[in-house]
């Protein structure tokens, strides 16, 4: 992927969460002009986001072991 390796942020993310802060990721930019050609493509995108940033177990985790809240 072209994603940056931001594993150095994992401890900061986890610290903020330990203090009761919710940490989320925003996708789509200012316009949110993302579209999918099929339900299968949208599902695959959702699975990718789940595995990379949320509760999944993907091999590519830009924030290391930190699990975002949404």
C-alpha positions as MATLAB code, in Angstrom:
seq = 'XXXXXXXXXXXXXXXXXXXXXXXXXXXXXXXXXXXXXXXXXXXXXXXXXXXXXXXXXXXXXXXXXXXXXX';
ca = [
       0.000    0.000    0.000;
       0.928    3.648   -0.139;
      -0.007    4.084    3.521;
       2.550    5.561    5.850;
       3.957    3.483    8.676;
       2.590    5.320   11.707;
       3.254    2.671   14.337;
       5.010    5.357   16.375;
       1.525    6.772   17.057;
       0.198    3.556   18.639;
       1.195    4.472   22.188;
      -0.317    7.964   21.814;
      -3.576    6.519   20.487;
      -3.748    4.013   23.331;
      -2.915    6.718   25.889;
      -5.743    8.949   24.656;
      -8.138    6.001   24.738;
      -7.063    5.177   28.297;
      -8.076    8.736   29.233;
     -11.575    8.184   27.795;
     -11.012    9.786   24.391;
     -12.496    8.182   21.293;
     -10.064    7.932   18.373;
     -11.558    7.612   14.889;
     -10.367    7.760   11.306;
     -11.946    9.831    8.565;
     -12.083    8.501    5.012;
     -13.119   10.146    1.773;
     -11.648   13.608    2.182;
     -13.606   16.830    2.276;
     -16.071   15.775   -0.415;
     -16.620   12.158    0.565;
     -16.879   11.329   -3.119;
     -16.215    7.605   -2.755;
     -18.374    5.169   -4.670;
     -18.486    1.447   -5.253;
     -19.493   -0.465   -8.360;
     -21.021   -3.355   -6.417;
     -22.052   -4.518   -2.982;
     -19.136   -6.962   -3.040;
     -16.671   -4.125   -3.644;
     -18.158   -2.125   -0.748;
     -17.979   -5.181    1.522;
     -14.336   -5.791    0.572;
     -13.533   -2.144    1.365;
     -15.249   -2.441    4.752;
     -13.334   -5.629    5.513;
     -10.052   -3.919    4.596;
     -10.752   -0.972    6.915;
     -11.770   -3.363    9.697;
      -8.566   -5.363    9.356;
      -6.229   -2.371    9.027;
      -7.572    0.074   11.614;
     -10.317   -1.437   13.735;
     -10.786   -4.822   15.436;
      -9.485   -7.055   12.662;
      -6.234   -8.926   12.434;
      -4.785   -7.825    9.109;
      -1.077   -8.091    8.414;
      -0.982   -4.389    7.464;
      -1.707   -2.207   10.509;
      -0.546    1.408    9.945;
      -1.003    2.218   13.652;
       0.580   -1.007   14.872;
      -1.372   -2.705   17.629;
      -3.589    0.303   18.324;
      -7.269   -0.353   17.577;
      -9.238    2.733   16.570;
     -12.772    3.255   17.880;
     -14.351    3.932   14.534;
];
